[in-house]
Amino acid sequence: MTDAVLRDHEWQYNPRVSTPDADGYRNRASAASTSMRARRPDAIYDIPYGAGENDRLDIFPGAPGGPAHIFLHGGYWRGRDKADYSYLADTFNAAGISLFVANYDLCPSVRLADIVRQARLCMSAFPAVAADAGCDVGQLSASGHSAGAHLLAMCMVEGARIPVGMKSVTLVSGIYDVSHVLGISINETIGLTQADVAPLSPLHLPLNGDRTVVDVIVGGDESAGWIAQSALFAERCQRIGLDARLLVRPGANHFSIMESYGDPGHDLARRIVTLCI
């Protein structure tokens, strides 16, 4: 690639480059999450879903016996923490839904394939963890943002089923063909190789054709390459008969879309909640 092509590729597939004031969004999310934890003495932290050090969930309880929703965070598989997303609790708890926010190991301490296995472990354990928390396991749902959307999509691949009866899966601003990561700077940390692309790209893998509703959401102000990822994955889901749709949010970028998600009064938050119950 020429220098110009490399720069464009970085802009297309590295949201921290293409999104103005990315650090500002991150700082606001951290402050809102700190505030949420301070005012929620009923929250339960670091519940294990596996034996690993980072196989942990935070729980923000909703109504006793109510639905349960699990969220997988972003950070391009190399950053962020479940504690950075506590601010989402109001969106779900206001509707009586308990929110479970999951952690996982990060690159370069582990490989992406290891994180995918960890996400699948988390999803397979979710019904039992939700039952232990007093939730209705007949009303389970899941969402993920960015890298978390990729991990959740990898849980939709044949042979790695999301929990039976999952009502909805919401994929927000995800990447579904990891070949694009090979040409950007953050791969120095992630360490993907060409051999990783095929087994770790849900866009090109056989998916489960169950009855789960799938929303694939992306910001209209994200890069054309990033929007195309969502459009292609939504089309792939529709082709195999999933009840899937693409939602392009006008004026939203890769990070502002999560601020909308964390606002219980926003129509995006209301839509996601409606799919959970």
C-alpha positions as a printed NumPy array, in Angstrom:
array([[  0.   ,   0.   ,   0.   ],
       [  1.095,   3.567,  -0.636],
       [  1.372,   5.95 ,   2.308],
       [ -1.874,   7.631,   1.255],
       [ -3.731,   4.321,   1.102],
       [ -2.335,   3.296,   4.49 ],
       [ -3.471,   6.577,   6.032],
       [ -6.97 ,   6.147,   4.598],
       [ -7.133,   2.548,   5.805],
       [ -6.153,   3.673,   9.306],
       [ -8.871,   6.346,   9.195],
       [-11.501,   3.874,   7.98 ],
       [-10.824,   1.182,  10.575],
       [ -9.45 ,   2.962,  13.636],
       [-12.311,   4.898,  15.275],
       [ -9.935,   6.723,  17.6  ],
       [ -8.417,   8.31 ,  14.469],
       [-11.665,   9.032,  12.617],
       [-13.725,  10.294,  15.598],
       [-13.148,  13.845,  16.883],
       [-12.561,  14.103,  20.647],
       [-12.448,  10.339,  21.229],
       [-10.791,  10.941,  24.604],
       [-13.629,  13.247,  25.652],
       [-16.193,  10.487,  25.11 ],
       [-14.043,   8.057,  27.052],
       [-13.631,  10.457,  29.972],
       [-17.357,  11.178,  30.154],
       [-18.167,   7.464,  30.129],
       [-15.68 ,   6.815,  32.929],
       [-17.105,   9.653,  35.049],
       [-20.684,   8.497,  34.482],
       [-19.737,   4.921,  35.403],
       [-17.982,   6.037,  38.575],
       [-21.095,   7.997,  39.526],
       [-23.323,   5.018,  38.784],
       [-21.331,   2.708,  41.048],
       [-21.368,   5.303,  43.839],
       [-25.16 ,   5.507,  43.822],
       [-25.854,   1.795,  43.402],
       [-25.044,   0.022,  46.686],
       [-27.138,  -2.914,  45.452],
       [-24.756,  -3.656,  42.552],
       [-22.783,  -6.908,  42.755],
       [-19.253,  -6.968,  41.376],
       [-16.864,  -9.594,  40.018],
       [-19.235, -12.544,  39.849],
       [-17.347, -15.421,  38.181],
       [-18.537, -16.998,  34.945],
       [-15.37 , -19.1  ,  34.625],
       [-12.157, -19.953,  36.413],
       [ -9.945, -17.25 ,  34.865],
       [ -8.933, -14.052,  36.648],
       [-10.947, -11.897,  34.229],
       [-13.901, -14.277,  33.872],
       [-16.027, -11.828,  35.819],
       [-19.352,  -9.992,  35.601],
       [-20.803,  -6.944,  37.331],
       [-24.536,  -7.091,  38.019],
       [-26.863,  -4.102,  38.328],
       [-30.137,  -5.633,  39.546],
       [-33.483,  -4.77 ,  38.033],
       [-36.833,  -6.108,  39.211],
       [-36.724,  -9.44 ,  41.067],
       [-37.639, -12.217,  38.67 ],
       [-37.299,  -9.86 ,  35.71 ],
       [-35.361, -10.098,  32.426],
       [-31.565, -10.169,  32.207],
       [-29.288,  -8.474,  29.654],
       [-25.562,  -9.048,  29.166],
       [-23.21 ,  -6.478,  27.616],
       [-19.757,  -7.098,  26.084],
       [-17.588,  -3.977,  26.031],
       [-15.429,  -2.551,  23.254],
       [-11.811,  -1.417,  23.166],
       [-10.528,  -3.247,  20.058],
       [ -9.788,  -6.346,  22.194],
       [ -6.865,  -4.491,  23.796],
       [ -8.434,  -1.985,  26.206],
       [-11.319,  -0.888,  28.438],
       [-12.955,  -2.704,  31.316],
       [-16.434,  -3.636,  32.482],
       [-16.195,  -0.816,  35.042],
       [-16.127,   1.692,  32.155],
       [-19.691,   0.716,  31.184],
       [-21.537,   0.809,  34.493],
       [-23.304,   3.912,  33.145],
       [-25.543,   1.687,  31.002],
       [-27.372,   0.409,  34.094],
       [-30.103,   3.071,  34.1  ],
       [-31.152,   2.164,  30.556],
       [-32.037,  -1.364,  31.629],
       [-32.902,  -1.005,  35.299],
       [-35.54 ,   1.645,  34.538],
       [-37.399,  -1.095,  32.639],
       [-36.89 ,  -3.695,  35.372],
       [-34.106,  -5.47 ,  33.46 ],
       [-30.981,  -6.608,  35.313],
       [-27.756,  -5.625,  33.534],
       [-24.725,  -7.917,  33.495],
       [-21.487,  -6.295,  32.24 ],
       [-18.748,  -8.763,  31.356],
       [-14.974,  -8.591,  31.426],
       [-12.504, -10.588,  29.35 ],
       [ -8.748, -10.816,  28.893],
       [ -7.02 ,  -8.324,  26.588],
       [ -4.366,  -8.416,  23.897],
       [ -1.383,  -8.696,  23.912],
       [ -1.57 , -10.843,  27.072],
       [ -3.743, -13.28 ,  25.105],
       [ -4.6  , -13.862,  21.447],
       [ -7.917, -12.832,  19.927],
       [ -8.831, -16.502,  19.511],
       [ -8.496, -16.866,  23.297],
       [-10.827, -13.911,  23.873],
       [-13.411, -15.423,  21.509],
       [-13.338, -18.672,  23.511],
       [-13.729, -16.623,  26.687],
       [-16.733, -14.75 ,  25.269],
       [-18.346, -18.045,  24.326],
       [-17.752, -19.344,  27.831],
       [-19.339, -16.205,  29.215],
       [-22.412, -16.539,  27.032],
       [-22.836, -20.23 ,  27.815],
       [-22.627, -19.473,  31.562],
       [-25.003, -16.497,  31.371],
       [-28.295, -18.381,  31.924],
       [-27.012, -20.041,  35.106],
       [-25.516, -16.793,  36.421],
       [-28.767, -14.97 ,  35.653],
       [-30.786, -17.664,  37.408],
       [-28.546, -17.407,  40.476],
       [-29.204, -13.652,  40.474],
       [-32.955, -14.285,  40.568],
       [-33.665, -13.334,  36.941],
       [-36.107, -14.91 ,  34.5  ],
       [-33.973, -17.107,  32.216],
       [-36.818, -17.106,  29.719],
       [-36.077, -13.424,  29.069],
       [-32.389, -13.187,  28.19 ],
       [-30.825, -10.728,  25.744],
       [-27.36 ,  -9.477,  24.827],
       [-25.53 ,  -6.558,  23.251],
       [-21.988,  -5.542,  22.479],
       [-20.184,  -2.47 ,  21.213],
       [-17.288,  -2.433,  18.725],
       [-14.963,  -5.304,  19.704],
       [-17.76 ,  -6.53 ,  21.977],
       [-20.113,  -6.675,  18.978],
       [-17.516,  -8.774,  17.142],
       [-17.255, -11.154,  20.108],
       [-21.027, -11.467,  20.348],
       [-21.226, -12.143,  16.609],
       [-18.613, -14.878,  17.08 ],
       [-20.998, -16.419,  19.624],
       [-23.589, -16.635,  16.819],
       [-21.331, -18.855,  14.704],
       [-22.415, -22.471,  14.206],
       [-21.07 , -24.697,  16.945],
       [-20.885, -21.803,  19.426],
       [-24.537, -21.17 ,  20.05 ],
       [-25.767, -18.22 ,  22.03 ],
       [-28.05 , -19.409,  24.852],
       [-31.171, -21.151,  23.582],
       [-34.139, -18.825,  23.841],
       [-32.108, -15.601,  23.695],
       [-34.706, -12.983,  22.771],
       [-32.437, -10.475,  21.055],
       [-28.865,  -9.673,  20.113],
       [-27.916,  -6.036,  19.518],
       [-24.615,  -5.407,  17.747],
       [-23.468,  -1.784,  17.979],
       [-20.717,  -0.451,  15.691],
       [-19.002,  -3.8  ,  15.305],
       [-16.275,  -5.098,  13.04 ],
       [-17.063,  -8.425,  11.414],
       [-14.183,  -8.977,   8.96 ],
       [-10.932,  -8.764,  10.889],
       [ -8.791,  -8.688,   7.749],
       [ -9.017,  -4.889,   7.966],
       [ -7.178,  -4.939,  11.289],
       [ -4.021,  -6.264,   9.626],
       [ -3.31 ,  -2.908,   8.002],
       [ -3.769,  -0.548,  10.963],
       [ -1.433,   0.529,  13.729],
       [ -3.262,  -1.104,  16.622],
       [ -2.41 ,  -4.517,  15.229],
       [  1.001,  -4.001,  16.796],
       [ -0.815,  -4.725,  20.06 ],
       [ -3.441,  -7.184,  18.844],
       [ -1.007,  -9.282,  16.812],
       [ -3.422, -10.697,  14.242],
       [ -1.951, -12.666,  11.359],
       [ -3.405, -13.603,   7.997],
       [ -4.047, -17.085,   9.373],
       [ -6.342, -15.56 ,  12.024],
       [ -8.631, -13.843,   9.535],
       [-10.808, -16.723,   8.325],
       [-11.587, -18.343,  11.701],
       [-12.168, -15.004,  13.467],
       [-14.331, -13.146,  10.909],
       [-18.028, -13.828,  11.594],
       [-18.961, -12.125,   8.327],
       [-17.59 , -15.156,   6.487],
       [-18.52 , -17.937,   8.917],
       [-21.709, -20.037,   9.036],
       [-24.171, -18.559,  11.526],
       [-26.943, -20.126,  13.56 ],
       [-30.335, -19.646,  11.973],
       [-32.398, -19.577,  15.162],
       [-35.227, -17.197,  16.013],
       [-33.243, -14.574,  17.887],
       [-33.952, -11.003,  16.795],
       [-30.746,  -9.289,  15.638],
       [-30.309,  -5.517,  15.436],
       [-27.122,  -4.371,  13.7  ],
       [-26.636,  -0.71 ,  14.587],
       [-24.008,   1.759,  13.369],
       [-23.555,   5.519,  13.47 ],
       [-24.182,   7.516,  10.311],
       [-21.082,   9.609,  11.073],
       [-18.78 ,   6.588,  11.284],
       [-16.395,   5.892,   8.424],
       [-17.73 ,   4.382,   5.203],
       [-15.671,   1.251,   5.828],
       [-17.089,   0.813,   9.316],
       [-20.679,   1.348,   8.145],
       [-20.116,  -1.194,   5.368],
       [-19.117,  -3.804,   7.966],
       [-22.512,  -3.495,   9.633],
       [-24.427,  -3.452,   6.36 ],
       [-22.706,  -6.604,   5.141],
       [-23.217,  -8.46 ,   8.408],
       [-26.903,  -7.506,   8.604],
       [-27.354,  -8.729,   5.028],
       [-25.588, -11.981,   5.9  ],
       [-27.934, -12.531,   8.868],
       [-30.976, -11.834,   6.702],
       [-29.784, -14.264,   4.032],
       [-29.817, -17.193,   6.46 ],
       [-33.287, -16.281,   7.677],
       [-32.55 , -14.436,  10.9  ],
       [-34.953, -11.701,  11.951],
       [-32.26 ,  -9.071,  11.407],
       [-32.188,  -5.438,  10.439],
       [-29.628,  -2.707,   9.856],
       [-30.116,   0.588,  11.694],
       [-27.898,   3.517,  10.675],
       [-28.204,   6.247,  13.293],
       [-27.981,   9.711,  11.657],
       [-25.431,  12.029,  13.267],
       [-23.973,   9.344,  15.561],
       [-20.299,   8.446,  15.623],
       [-18.521,   5.424,  17.074],
       [-18.577,   6.809,  20.62 ],
       [-21.569,   9.16 ,  20.729],
       [-23.802,   6.207,  19.866],
       [-22.933,   4.738,  23.255],
       [-23.892,   7.966,  25.016],
       [-27.32 ,   7.57 ,  23.405],
       [-27.398,   3.929,  24.53 ],
       [-26.786,   5.057,  28.109],
       [-29.668,   7.567,  28.077],
       [-32.925,   5.794,  29.066],
       [-34.957,   8.495,  27.336],
       [-33.198,   8.186,  23.981],
       [-35.049,   6.341,  21.229],
       [-32.033,   4.065,  20.64 ],
       [-32.023,   2.976,  24.292],
       [-35.783,   2.494,  24.234],
       [-35.539,   0.305,  21.14 ],
       [-32.876,  -1.942,  22.678],
       [-34.885,  -2.286,  25.882],
       [-38.053,  -3.129,  23.935],
       [-36.235,  -6.061,  22.314],
       [-35.285,  -7.415,  25.749],
       [-38.804,  -7.924,  27.128]])
